[in-house]
Amino acid sequence: MNKTTELTGTIVAAHGRHYLADVGGAASSEFLQCVTRGKKTNVAVGDIVHLKRTSDNQAVIEKIAEQTTLLYRSDQYKSKLLAANVTRLFIVIATEPSFADDLVSRALVACEAAGVEAHLILNKVDVEAPLARARERAGLYASLGYPLHEVSARTDPAGAVATLMPLLEGESSIFIGQSGMGKSSLINLLVPDADIAVREISEALDTGKHTTTFTRLYRLPGSGGGQIIDSPGFQEFGLYHLTEGMLERAFVEFKPFLGGCKYYNCRHLAEPQCAILTAVDEGKIAKIRHELYAQLLHESAQTLY
């Protein structure tokens, strides 16, 4: 083994307790299979790690560099890391199949709590029948200040790339979305050799050529820099790890009314003279958003880990 034994790399894939680090940098990729010392599993895709090479294609993670952001979801038993050091999260929704408002709002709350900029992508705008309804539903989030970008990966791929690429260059972005929204189609447009990269990463991670259910990072082509993290489609986005104080601040529409309640420890559920509840009654806060807040508050009280 004649290569440098101490290296710095970026985690580009995670599968169980096995990780893949790219130590080649932006110019060329060199993958090393990595494990942590002991039973630690606090490594996320996007992490910058300091490694000690143990063979030509293997290494041990000695240290994780300080993270600027960390996104994760959780249920009452455990948490699952989504990505580290991301600057933007893109939620892919579509005209069909119908998207879940619950998942969209949970992702937005997670972004606010983590300090990550959130965007929505409405895909399949060429499907006319459900378009008006999809725009109306997505408009709720646009009205809160979250940018909404309309694309059609199928009928206008060039337009989709032209819309999204300027938002991605120089950024570390993560794409999430339910199955069927067209997330993979968009990533294949933005990273033309994504399928090749999947095979290379799968083989290097020793997970088999057909494994596509792990989170993975792609470097964007061209001179603009930037990277995209593709997260597997999921139907639930638990936020059991957020405290009561974190939750009320993670709903952006609550902010103008916080501090206006009669009681300093108001939970904004059923208390008298609550500024948040008054805003809901007056239509200044959407009822479905407040209902989600109440649900998340309930979930945070059930945490067992």
C-alpha positions as CSV (number, residue, x, y, z in Angstrom):
1,M,0.0,0.0,0.0
2,N,1.9,3.0,-1.3
3,K,-0.8,5.6,-1.2
4,T,-1.3,8.3,1.4
5,T,-2.8,6.7,4.5
6,E,-4.4,9.8,5.9
7,L,-6.9,11.4,3.6
8,T,-9.9,13.8,3.6
9,G,-13.0,12.7,1.6
10,T,-16.7,13.3,1.2
11,I,-19.3,10.7,2.0
12,V,-21.2,10.0,-1.2
13,A,-23.2,7.0,-0.1
14,A,-24.3,5.2,3.0
15,H,-25.7,1.6,3.4
16,G,-26.2,0.4,6.9
17,R,-22.9,1.0,8.7
18,H,-20.9,1.0,5.5
19,Y,-20.0,4.2,3.8
20,L,-18.4,5.3,0.6
21,A,-16.1,8.3,0.5
22,D,-14.8,10.1,-2.5
23,V,-11.2,11.1,-1.9
24,G,-10.5,12.2,-5.5
25,G,-12.1,15.6,-5.2
26,A,-14.1,17.5,-7.9
27,A,-11.6,16.7,-10.7
28,S,-11.9,12.9,-10.5
29,S,-13.5,10.3,-8.3
30,E,-11.7,7.8,-6.2
31,F,-13.9,5.8,-3.9
32,L,-12.9,4.1,-0.6
33,Q,-15.2,1.8,1.4
34,C,-15.3,3.1,4.9
35,V,-16.4,2.0,8.4
36,T,-16.5,3.9,11.7
37,R,-14.5,2.9,14.7
38,G,-16.8,1.0,17.2
39,K,-20.5,1.1,16.6
40,K,-20.9,4.7,15.8
41,T,-23.4,5.4,13.0
42,N,-23.5,9.2,13.1
43,V,-22.1,9.7,9.6
44,A,-24.3,11.2,6.9
45,V,-24.0,11.6,3.1
46,G,-22.4,14.9,2.5
47,D,-20.2,14.7,5.5
48,I,-16.5,15.7,5.1
49,V,-14.5,13.0,6.9
50,H,-10.9,12.4,7.8
51,L,-9.9,8.9,6.9
52,K,-7.1,6.5,7.6
53,R,-6.5,4.1,4.7
54,T,-6.3,0.5,5.7
55,S,-5.9,-1.0,2.2
56,D,-6.0,0.1,-1.4
57,N,-9.9,0.5,-1.4
58,Q,-10.8,0.6,2.3
59,A,-10.4,3.1,5.1
60,V,-11.6,3.9,8.7
61,I,-13.3,7.1,9.5
62,E,-11.3,8.8,12.2
63,K,-13.2,12.1,12.5
64,I,-16.2,14.0,11.0
65,A,-15.5,17.6,10.1
66,E,-17.7,20.2,11.7
67,Q,-21.2,20.1,10.0
68,T,-22.8,23.3,8.8
69,T,-26.2,21.7,8.7
70,L,-27.7,18.3,9.4
71,L,-31.0,17.0,8.2
72,Y,-32.7,14.0,9.7
73,R,-36.1,12.4,10.3
74,S,-37.1,10.4,13.3
75,D,-39.9,8.3,14.9
76,Q,-40.3,7.7,18.6
77,Y,-37.7,5.0,18.6
78,K,-34.8,6.1,16.4
79,S,-33.6,8.8,14.1
80,K,-32.3,8.5,10.5
81,L,-29.8,10.9,9.1
82,L,-30.7,12.3,5.6
83,A,-27.7,14.5,4.7
84,A,-25.1,16.8,6.1
85,N,-23.8,20.2,5.0
86,V,-26.7,20.8,2.6
87,T,-27.6,24.4,1.7
88,R,-30.8,23.8,-0.2
89,L,-33.6,21.2,-0.1
90,F,-35.9,20.6,-3.0
91,I,-39.2,18.9,-2.4
92,V,-40.4,17.4,-5.7
93,I,-44.2,17.3,-6.0
94,A,-46.3,16.6,-9.1
95,T,-49.7,17.2,-10.6
96,E,-50.2,13.4,-10.5
97,P,-50.1,11.3,-8.5
98,S,-51.4,13.5,-5.8
99,F,-48.8,14.7,-3.3
100,A,-49.2,14.6,0.5
101,D,-49.4,18.0,2.2
102,D,-48.3,16.4,5.4
103,L,-45.0,15.3,4.0
104,V,-44.4,18.7,2.3
105,S,-45.0,20.6,5.5
106,R,-42.9,18.3,7.6
107,A,-40.0,18.7,5.2
108,L,-40.4,22.5,5.4
109,V,-40.4,22.4,9.2
110,A,-37.3,20.2,9.2
111,C,-35.6,22.8,6.9
112,E,-36.5,25.7,9.2
113,A,-35.2,23.8,12.2
114,A,-31.9,22.9,10.5
115,G,-31.3,26.3,8.8
116,V,-31.6,24.9,5.3
117,E,-33.2,26.9,2.4
118,A,-36.3,25.1,1.1
119,H,-37.7,25.1,-2.5
120,L,-40.6,23.2,-4.1
121,I,-40.6,21.8,-7.6
122,L,-43.9,21.1,-9.2
123,N,-43.3,18.5,-11.9
124,K,-45.6,17.2,-14.7
125,V,-47.2,20.6,-15.4
126,D,-47.9,19.2,-18.9
127,V,-50.7,17.1,-17.3
128,E,-53.5,19.7,-17.6
129,A,-56.5,18.1,-15.8
130,P,-55.0,18.2,-12.3
131,L,-52.8,21.2,-12.8
132,A,-55.0,23.9,-11.4
133,R,-55.7,22.0,-8.2
134,A,-52.0,21.2,-7.8
135,R,-51.1,24.8,-8.2
136,E,-53.7,25.8,-5.7
137,R,-52.3,23.4,-3.1
138,A,-48.7,24.3,-3.8
139,G,-49.7,28.0,-3.6
140,L,-50.1,27.6,0.1
141,Y,-46.3,27.1,0.5
142,A,-45.5,29.7,-2.1
143,S,-47.5,32.2,0.0
144,L,-45.3,31.4,3.0
145,G,-42.2,32.5,1.0
146,Y,-41.0,29.2,-0.3
147,P,-39.9,29.4,-4.0
148,L,-42.0,27.2,-6.3
149,H,-40.6,26.1,-9.6
150,E,-42.8,24.5,-12.4
151,V,-41.2,22.0,-14.7
152,S,-42.0,19.1,-17.0
153,A,-39.2,16.5,-17.0
154,R,-41.0,14.5,-19.7
155,T,-42.2,17.0,-22.3
156,D,-39.7,19.9,-21.7
157,P,-36.5,18.4,-20.3
158,A,-34.4,21.3,-21.6
159,G,-36.7,23.8,-19.9
160,A,-36.5,21.8,-16.6
161,V,-32.7,21.9,-16.7
162,A,-32.7,25.7,-17.6
163,T,-35.0,26.3,-14.6
164,L,-33.2,24.2,-12.0
165,M,-29.5,24.3,-12.9
166,P,-28.9,28.0,-11.9
167,L,-30.4,27.1,-8.5
168,L,-28.1,24.2,-8.0
169,E,-24.7,25.5,-9.2
170,G,-22.4,26.2,-6.3
171,E,-24.8,24.7,-3.8
172,S,-25.1,21.4,-1.9
173,S,-28.7,20.4,-2.5
174,I,-30.8,17.4,-1.6
175,F,-33.9,16.2,-3.5
176,I,-36.7,14.5,-1.6
177,G,-40.2,13.4,-2.6
178,Q,-42.7,10.7,-2.6
179,S,-42.4,7.8,-5.1
180,G,-43.9,8.7,-8.4
181,M,-43.3,12.5,-8.3
182,G,-40.5,12.3,-11.0
183,K,-37.5,13.0,-8.8
184,S,-35.3,10.4,-10.4
185,S,-36.2,11.7,-13.9
186,L,-35.2,15.2,-12.9
187,I,-31.9,14.0,-11.4
188,N,-31.1,12.0,-14.6
189,L,-31.6,15.3,-16.6
190,L,-29.4,17.3,-14.3
191,V,-26.7,14.6,-14.0
192,P,-26.7,12.8,-17.4
193,D,-24.5,10.0,-16.2
194,A,-26.4,9.4,-12.9
195,D,-27.2,5.8,-13.9
196,I,-23.5,5.1,-14.5
197,A,-22.7,6.7,-11.2
198,V,-25.3,4.6,-9.4
199,R,-23.7,1.4,-10.7
200,E,-20.2,2.6,-9.8
201,I,-21.3,3.5,-6.3
202,S,-23.2,0.3,-5.8
203,E,-20.3,-1.8,-6.9
204,A,-17.8,0.2,-4.8
205,L,-20.1,0.0,-1.8
206,D,-20.5,-3.7,-2.5
207,T,-24.3,-3.5,-2.4
208,G,-25.0,-5.1,-5.8
209,K,-25.8,-3.5,-9.1
210,H,-29.5,-3.3,-8.5
211,T,-29.5,-1.6,-5.1
212,T,-31.0,1.9,-5.5
213,T,-32.5,2.4,-2.1
214,F,-29.6,4.2,-0.5
215,T,-28.9,8.0,-0.3
216,R,-26.2,9.1,-2.7
217,L,-24.4,12.2,-3.8
218,Y,-23.6,13.3,-7.4
219,R,-21.3,16.1,-8.5
220,L,-23.0,18.4,-11.0
221,P,-21.4,18.5,-14.4
222,G,-19.9,21.7,-15.8
223,S,-17.8,24.4,-14.3
224,G,-20.4,25.9,-11.9
225,G,-19.7,23.3,-9.2
226,G,-22.3,22.0,-6.8
227,Q,-23.6,18.6,-5.8
228,I,-27.0,16.9,-5.6
229,I,-27.9,14.4,-2.9
230,D,-30.7,12.0,-4.0
231,S,-32.7,10.6,-1.1
232,P,-34.9,7.5,-1.6
233,G,-38.6,8.1,-1.9
234,F,-40.4,7.9,1.4
235,Q,-43.9,8.3,2.5
236,E,-43.3,9.5,6.1
237,F,-41.2,12.3,7.6
238,G,-41.1,12.0,11.4
239,L,-39.9,14.9,13.4
240,Y,-40.0,13.5,16.9
241,H,-36.6,15.0,17.7
242,L,-37.9,18.6,17.6
243,T,-38.7,20.2,20.9
244,E,-41.8,22.4,21.6
245,G,-39.7,25.6,21.3
246,M,-38.1,24.5,18.0
247,L,-41.5,23.6,16.5
248,E,-43.2,26.9,17.1
249,R,-40.3,28.7,15.5
250,A,-40.2,26.3,12.5
251,F,-43.6,27.4,11.3
252,V,-42.7,30.6,9.5
253,E,-46.2,32.0,9.6
254,F,-46.3,31.7,13.4
255,K,-43.3,34.2,13.8
256,P,-45.3,37.5,13.6
257,F,-47.6,36.3,16.4
258,L,-45.1,34.7,18.8
259,G,-44.9,36.6,22.0
260,G,-48.5,37.9,21.6
261,C,-50.2,35.3,23.7
262,K,-51.6,36.1,27.1
263,Y,-49.6,33.3,28.8
264,Y,-45.8,33.2,28.3
265,N,-45.8,29.4,28.2
266,C,-48.7,29.1,25.8
267,R,-48.6,25.9,23.7
268,H,-51.0,27.4,21.0
269,L,-53.4,24.5,21.3
270,A,-56.5,25.5,23.4
271,E,-55.3,28.3,25.6
272,P,-57.4,31.5,26.0
273,Q,-56.2,34.7,24.2
274,C,-53.7,32.8,22.2
275,A,-52.3,34.9,19.3
276,I,-51.7,31.9,17.1
277,L,-55.2,30.5,17.5
278,T,-56.6,33.9,16.8
279,A,-54.6,34.1,13.6
280,V,-56.0,30.7,12.6
281,D,-59.5,31.9,13.2
282,E,-58.9,35.0,11.1
283,G,-57.4,33.0,8.2
284,K,-53.9,34.4,8.7
285,I,-52.6,30.9,9.4
286,A,-53.8,27.9,7.4
287,K,-55.8,25.5,9.5
288,I,-54.0,22.4,8.1
289,R,-50.7,23.9,9.1
290,H,-51.8,24.5,12.7
291,E,-53.2,20.9,12.8
292,L,-49.8,19.6,11.8
293,Y,-48.2,21.7,14.5
294,A,-50.5,20.1,17.1
295,Q,-49.7,16.7,15.7
296,L,-46.0,17.3,15.8
297,L,-46.3,18.6,19.4
298,H,-48.0,15.4,20.3
299,E,-45.3,13.3,18.6
300,S,-42.5,15.2,20.4
301,A,-44.0,14.1,23.7
302,Q,-43.8,10.4,22.7
303,T,-40.0,10.3,22.1
304,L,-38.4,7.2,23.7
305,Y,-34.8,7.4,22.5
